[in-house]
Amino acid sequence: MSDSGSHGEEGYAGPVVVVAGEVTVRGEAHLSGHVEPVDGRFHWGGRLTPDPALAGLVRAGTRSVRVSVGDRPPCEARLGDVDPWGGVRLRGTGRPPW
């Protein structure tokens, strides 16, 4: 399986799969990242486009998820708040999903 998003060393925009327990949601994401000089680790995050299933996970208290892009292995991530437009913030540390 290949992804059709655009990606580079510092960012990605395109389709993602978010898994929380038994719930799998396919969506779109705009992600970027950087090496944090304080801890020397790669921090990444961004926004998942509006999706009622993702917003429902956040409202139910779900924070820990696994995110994957294309055929790459999934990464651990954390869901943030739902923004005013229905998008969900996402963040992770370490290897990014792209």
C-alpha positions as CSV (number, residue, x, y, z in Angstrom):
1,M,0.0,0.0,0.0
2,S,1.4,3.4,-0.8
3,D,0.3,6.8,0.3
4,S,-0.7,9.6,-2.0
5,G,0.3,12.5,0.3
6,S,3.2,14.8,0.1
7,H,6.0,14.3,2.5
8,G,9.5,15.4,3.2
9,E,12.0,15.4,6.0
10,E,10.1,17.9,8.1
11,G,6.4,17.4,7.1
12,Y,3.6,15.5,5.6
13,A,0.1,16.3,4.2
14,G,-2.2,13.4,3.2
15,P,-4.0,10.3,4.2
16,V,-3.4,8.7,7.6
17,V,-4.9,5.8,9.6
18,V,-5.6,6.5,13.3
19,V,-6.2,3.4,15.6
20,A,-7.5,3.7,19.1
21,G,-8.2,0.3,20.6
22,E,-10.8,-1.4,18.3
23,V,-11.6,1.8,16.5
24,T,-9.9,2.6,13.2
25,V,-10.4,5.9,11.4
26,R,-9.0,6.9,8.0
27,G,-8.5,10.6,7.6
28,E,-6.3,13.4,6.3
29,A,-3.5,15.1,8.3
30,H,-1.2,18.1,8.0
31,L,1.9,17.3,10.1
32,S,5.3,18.8,10.7
33,G,8.2,18.2,13.0
34,H,11.5,19.4,14.3
35,V,14.4,18.3,16.5
36,E,13.9,19.9,20.0
37,P,17.4,21.2,21.0
38,V,16.5,20.8,24.8
39,D,16.0,17.0,24.7
40,G,17.5,16.2,21.2
41,R,14.4,14.3,20.2
42,F,12.2,14.7,17.1
43,H,8.8,16.2,18.0
44,W,6.1,16.1,15.5
45,G,2.4,17.0,15.3
46,G,-0.3,18.9,13.5
47,R,-3.9,18.6,12.7
48,L,-6.3,15.9,11.6
49,T,-9.0,17.3,9.3
50,P,-12.5,17.3,10.7
51,D,-14.0,13.9,11.2
52,P,-16.9,13.1,13.6
53,A,-15.4,9.8,14.6
54,L,-12.1,11.4,15.6
55,A,-13.9,14.2,17.5
56,G,-16.0,11.5,19.2
57,L,-12.8,9.7,20.4
58,V,-11.5,12.9,22.0
59,R,-14.8,13.7,23.6
60,A,-14.9,10.2,25.0
61,G,-11.5,10.8,26.7
62,T,-9.3,8.9,24.2
63,R,-5.8,10.3,24.0
64,S,-3.4,7.5,23.1
65,V,-3.5,6.3,19.5
66,R,-1.4,4.8,16.8
67,V,-1.0,6.6,13.5
68,S,0.3,5.2,10.2
69,V,0.9,6.5,6.7
70,G,0.8,4.2,3.8
71,D,2.7,0.9,4.4
72,R,5.0,2.4,7.1
73,P,4.7,1.0,10.6
74,P,2.4,2.8,13.0
75,C,3.7,5.4,15.5
76,E,2.5,6.2,19.0
77,A,0.8,9.6,19.2
78,R,-1.6,11.6,21.4
79,L,-4.8,13.3,20.4
80,G,-5.3,16.8,21.6
81,D,-8.4,19.0,21.7
82,V,-11.0,19.4,19.0
83,D,-10.6,22.8,17.3
84,P,-13.5,25.1,16.5
85,W,-13.8,23.6,13.0
86,G,-13.9,20.0,14.2
87,G,-10.3,19.1,13.5
88,V,-8.2,17.3,16.1
89,R,-4.7,18.1,17.2
90,L,-2.2,15.3,17.1
91,R,1.4,15.1,18.5
92,G,4.1,12.6,18.9
93,T,7.8,12.2,19.8
94,G,10.3,10.1,18.0
95,R,10.0,8.5,14.6
96,P,7.1,10.3,12.7
97,P,4.6,8.3,10.7
98,W,5.7,9.7,7.3
